[in-house]
Structure formats: C-alpha cells, structure tokens
Amino acid sequence: MPRAMDHILFLLLNALAPADVFFRWRSVVYPVRGKMELEAMSRYTSPVNPAVFPHLTVVLLAIGMFFTAWFFVYEVTSTKYTRDVYKELLISLVASLFMGFGVLFLLLWVGIYV
C-alpha cells in the first residue's frame, strides 16, 4: 500500500506542478552527517616543513647515538656495586627517544610516509 501512495503522490505532483519544480524538488541534496564535499575540505599541511627533514634526521640520530654510546660505556665500565638502575633506564630512555624520532624523520626524508 505505501508504494501506491508514493505513486499517487508522484502523479499529483507531476500534474499540479510544472516539471522543472518537480525535478528541482527531487534533486535537492540533503547533507549527510559526517560527510563533506571534496572542495570544502582544506588541504592537509605537515606541521614540520619537509625541507628540514634531513637536518632533523642528522641531529636527532647524532644525539641518539651519543646517548647510546654513553649507555654502552656506562655498562662496560661500571661494576655491579656501582651500577644504578635508574640512571641506566634514564639514559636508555633518552637514547631510544632520540633514535626513534631520528628514524621517523629519516623515513619521511626518503619518502616513506608513515
């Protein structure tokens, strides 16, 4: 029965209104929540200028290698009585952070966008 009512409504609208009004009414684009038109979107820009990727890579990896070398020297030269676990964790954490961000910018520099 609902199909018949839709068909009757369609016939009434076509008979009473000019064709252009009906087609304008049928072609209204209703906005769908959560969807946007491509033209309305702004282009994504990186927060870091790609021109500085090489410089960031070299600096961050150099700092990371310094802390890594310091960690290894500390491990080799300290005895089991002079070792401090908190100092080891701090040095290794700083080294891994700098090395991690250095590798991230290295990947971005060579074109692997992660």
Backbone bond lengths (Angstrom), bond angles and torsions (degrees), N, CA, C in turn:
res aa  C-N    CA-C-N  psi(-1)  N-CA   C-N-CA  omega(-1)  CA-C   N-CA-C  phi
1 M - - - 1.453 - - 1.528 112.99 -
2 P 1.341 118.74 -38.66 1.463 117.88 179.35 1.520 112.08 -62.31
3 R 1.335 117.73 -31.82 1.453 120.30 178.07 1.524 110.46 -62.96
4 A 1.303 116.68 -40.57 1.462 120.91 179.82 1.521 110.63 -65.05
5 M 1.329 117.01 -39.35 1.469 120.33 178.84 1.529 110.19 -65.31
6 D 1.335 116.97 -40.08 1.465 119.85 177.06 1.524 110.51 -63.37
7 H 1.322 116.32 -40.73 1.456 120.33 179.80 1.532 111.16 -65.61
8 I 1.328 116.32 -40.74 1.476 119.93 177.83 1.519 110.23 -65.44
9 L 1.323 117.40 -42.47 1.464 120.69 177.53 1.522 110.53 -61.33
10 F 1.320 116.77 -41.16 1.459 121.20 177.60 1.526 110.88 -60.33
11 L 1.315 117.17 -46.00 1.468 120.62 179.99 1.519 111.85 -65.06
12 L 1.326 116.97 -41.70 1.466 119.97 179.11 1.525 111.47 -63.65
13 L 1.309 116.40 -43.16 1.462 118.89 179.67 1.522 111.19 -65.05
14 N 1.304 117.06 -39.43 1.463 119.89 178.11 1.520 111.77 -67.43
15 A 1.325 117.39 -35.81 1.467 120.35 -177.05 1.520 111.57 -77.23
16 L 1.317 117.58 -37.65 1.458 120.60 -173.88 1.522 113.32 -88.80
17 A 1.296 117.18 -30.23 1.459 119.45 -175.50 1.519 109.71 -110.41
18 P 1.311 116.28 150.97 1.464 118.88 174.14 1.532 110.24 -62.20
19 A 1.308 115.36 157.24 1.464 120.75 -175.04 1.522 111.85 -61.94
20 D 1.327 117.27 -38.76 1.459 118.46 -176.65 1.530 111.77 -66.57
21 V 1.345 117.44 -32.87 1.459 119.90 177.79 1.522 109.78 -66.01
22 F 1.329 116.04 -43.57 1.462 119.33 -179.26 1.529 111.12 -63.26
23 F 1.323 115.98 -43.84 1.457 117.71 -178.25 1.521 111.91 -71.03
24 R 1.340 116.62 -31.91 1.461 118.18 174.47 1.525 110.26 -66.37
25 W 1.341 116.00 -37.53 1.461 119.88 179.88 1.530 110.59 -67.26
26 R 1.328 117.59 -37.14 1.458 121.74 -178.33 1.531 112.32 -76.30
27 S 1.320 117.42 -23.72 1.461 119.37 -174.62 1.524 112.99 -96.80
28 V 1.322 117.66 12.25 1.461 119.91 178.09 1.523 108.21 -66.87
29 V 1.322 115.56 131.26 1.458 120.25 178.76 1.519 107.42 -94.48
30 Y 1.303 115.17 115.19 1.449 119.77 178.90 1.520 108.74 -88.85
31 P 1.325 117.20 131.23 1.464 118.57 -179.18 1.520 111.25 -67.22
32 V 1.310 115.12 134.54 1.456 121.41 178.10 1.518 107.39 -98.91
33 R 1.307 115.80 130.82 1.448 119.66 -177.09 1.530 110.32 -64.06
34 G 1.323 116.46 131.38 1.451 120.85 178.77 1.513 114.55 91.17
35 K 1.322 119.04 -5.79 1.462 121.22 179.86 1.522 108.87 -114.77
36 M 1.339 114.93 144.96 1.455 120.31 -179.78 1.518 109.23 -132.20
37 E 1.291 114.89 155.29 1.455 119.60 173.84 1.523 108.75 -75.55
38 L 1.313 116.82 151.17 1.453 121.31 -177.78 1.522 111.50 -64.15
39 E 1.318 117.26 -37.40 1.456 120.65 -178.33 1.524 111.71 -69.38
40 A 1.324 117.30 -25.74 1.462 120.50 -177.96 1.521 112.08 -79.31
41 M 1.316 117.41 -16.48 1.458 120.45 -178.08 1.520 110.27 -79.85
42 S 1.327 115.32 145.25 1.458 119.29 175.42 1.530 108.48 -90.64
43 R 1.308 116.15 147.35 1.458 120.68 -177.55 1.522 109.77 -71.49
44 Y 1.333 116.08 139.63 1.458 120.89 -179.76 1.520 109.52 -74.91
45 T 1.310 115.74 131.38 1.460 120.85 174.33 1.522 108.06 -120.89
46 S 1.306 115.10 140.18 1.452 121.05 -177.89 1.526 110.35 -69.03
47 P 1.331 118.36 141.37 1.466 119.32 176.52 1.525 112.36 -69.68
48 V 1.336 116.96 -19.51 1.464 121.57 177.40 1.518 107.70 -113.61
49 N 1.315 115.95 129.45 1.459 121.09 179.62 1.536 109.69 -64.02
50 P 1.329 118.30 127.51 1.473 119.64 -179.54 1.531 114.08 -60.79
51 A 1.309 118.35 -17.44 1.465 120.29 178.44 1.526 112.14 -69.56
52 V 1.327 118.21 -21.32 1.463 120.60 -179.87 1.526 113.26 -96.81
53 F 1.330 118.58 3.04 1.463 120.75 178.11 1.528 112.29 -56.86
54 P 1.342 119.87 -45.29 1.476 118.63 179.43 1.526 113.08 -62.43
55 H 1.327 116.65 -41.07 1.463 120.37 -178.66 1.530 110.91 -67.15
56 L 1.326 116.35 -43.55 1.464 119.65 177.67 1.523 111.20 -62.96
57 T 1.316 116.59 -39.14 1.464 120.52 179.78 1.519 110.88 -60.52
58 V 1.313 116.24 -50.79 1.468 120.45 -176.41 1.524 110.80 -64.77
59 V 1.321 117.35 -45.29 1.465 120.61 -177.20 1.530 110.95 -66.52
60 L 1.320 117.46 -47.76 1.462 120.01 -177.56 1.527 111.91 -66.49
61 L 1.333 117.57 -40.35 1.464 119.21 178.11 1.528 111.60 -68.57
62 A 1.327 117.83 -34.94 1.466 120.20 177.62 1.528 110.80 -65.49
63 I 1.327 117.00 -44.41 1.466 119.92 177.77 1.532 110.10 -64.49
64 G 1.320 116.88 -41.58 1.461 120.36 178.27 1.517 112.69 -62.77
65 M 1.336 117.40 -40.40 1.469 120.09 178.02 1.526 111.37 -68.18
66 F 1.336 116.90 -34.08 1.467 119.59 176.19 1.529 110.45 -61.11
67 F 1.335 116.97 -48.71 1.462 119.83 -179.65 1.528 111.90 -68.08
68 T 1.320 117.33 -32.58 1.466 120.11 176.15 1.526 110.72 -66.23
69 A 1.331 116.51 -43.18 1.466 120.24 177.82 1.526 110.70 -64.28
70 W 1.326 116.39 -40.94 1.464 120.52 177.88 1.531 110.38 -60.74
71 F 1.329 116.44 -41.52 1.463 120.85 179.16 1.529 110.84 -62.48
72 F 1.341 117.21 -45.21 1.459 119.94 -179.58 1.523 111.33 -65.71
73 V 1.325 117.23 -42.47 1.465 120.14 178.39 1.524 110.03 -63.01
74 Y 1.318 116.79 -41.25 1.469 120.72 178.55 1.528 111.00 -62.14
75 E 1.328 117.02 -41.22 1.464 120.43 -179.52 1.532 111.82 -67.91
76 V 1.321 116.81 -37.21 1.465 120.34 -176.62 1.525 111.28 -76.39
77 T 1.323 116.74 -37.50 1.467 119.43 -172.95 1.524 113.94 -89.80
78 S 1.306 118.94 -14.56 1.467 119.09 -177.75 1.529 110.21 -92.82
79 T 1.315 114.28 148.85 1.460 119.61 176.32 1.524 108.96 -92.17
80 K 1.321 115.38 174.21 1.462 117.46 -179.02 1.528 111.60 -69.90
81 Y 1.327 117.24 -14.70 1.462 120.25 178.88 1.525 112.23 -89.36
82 T 1.334 116.82 -24.21 1.470 119.33 -177.14 1.523 112.85 -101.74
83 R 1.306 117.74 -2.52 1.469 120.02 -179.81 1.521 110.57 -72.91
84 D 1.338 114.07 143.91 1.466 120.84 175.93 1.525 107.64 -125.31
85 V 1.328 116.28 118.14 1.463 120.09 -174.61 1.531 111.19 -65.21
86 Y 1.322 117.03 -33.07 1.467 119.37 -179.83 1.527 111.62 -69.25
87 K 1.321 116.60 -37.09 1.464 120.02 176.58 1.528 110.21 -66.99
88 E 1.328 117.14 -40.78 1.466 120.76 177.09 1.526 111.11 -61.28
89 L 1.329 116.52 -45.60 1.465 120.19 179.86 1.524 111.92 -64.52
90 L 1.326 116.68 -39.90 1.465 119.89 -179.56 1.527 111.18 -65.87
91 I 1.323 117.06 -46.68 1.467 120.11 -179.66 1.528 110.51 -64.37
92 S 1.330 117.23 -42.99 1.468 119.33 -179.00 1.526 111.65 -68.71
93 L 1.335 117.66 -34.64 1.462 120.52 177.40 1.527 111.18 -65.41
94 V 1.322 116.59 -45.56 1.471 120.13 179.23 1.527 110.14 -63.93
95 A 1.332 116.92 -42.64 1.465 120.45 179.13 1.520 111.33 -62.36
96 S 1.323 116.99 -43.85 1.467 119.15 -178.14 1.520 111.76 -69.19
97 L 1.329 118.18 -34.68 1.470 120.13 177.21 1.528 111.34 -64.22
98 F 1.333 116.29 -48.27 1.465 118.88 -179.62 1.527 111.78 -65.97
99 M 1.335 116.72 -40.81 1.462 119.04 178.81 1.530 111.08 -66.62
100 G 1.319 116.91 -38.24 1.463 120.55 179.62 1.515 112.43 -64.17
101 F 1.325 116.77 -47.51 1.463 119.13 178.41 1.527 111.45 -69.58
102 G 1.338 116.79 -31.65 1.457 119.00 175.35 1.517 112.23 -63.88
103 V 1.331 116.87 -42.35 1.470 120.81 177.56 1.526 110.40 -67.11
104 L 1.335 117.19 -37.18 1.465 120.38 177.38 1.525 110.81 -58.93
105 F 1.324 117.11 -48.40 1.462 119.36 -179.88 1.526 111.91 -72.25
106 L 1.331 117.93 -25.67 1.462 120.18 172.77 1.523 110.40 -64.44
107 L 1.333 116.77 -44.48 1.467 120.05 177.78 1.528 111.18 -63.08
108 L 1.323 116.81 -41.66 1.466 119.67 178.06 1.525 111.01 -65.34
109 W 1.324 116.69 -36.53 1.463 121.04 -178.85 1.529 111.21 -63.98
110 V 1.342 117.14 -40.69 1.466 119.91 -177.29 1.521 112.95 -85.53
111 G 1.328 117.39 -1.76 1.460 120.14 173.65 1.508 115.31 101.32
112 I 1.329 117.73 9.97 1.462 120.63 174.96 1.520 106.30 -95.29
113 Y 1.316 116.02 99.07 1.460 120.73 -173.28 1.516 109.93 -86.82
114 V 1.319 115.27 107.74 1.466 122.04 -178.61 1.507 110.89 -105.37
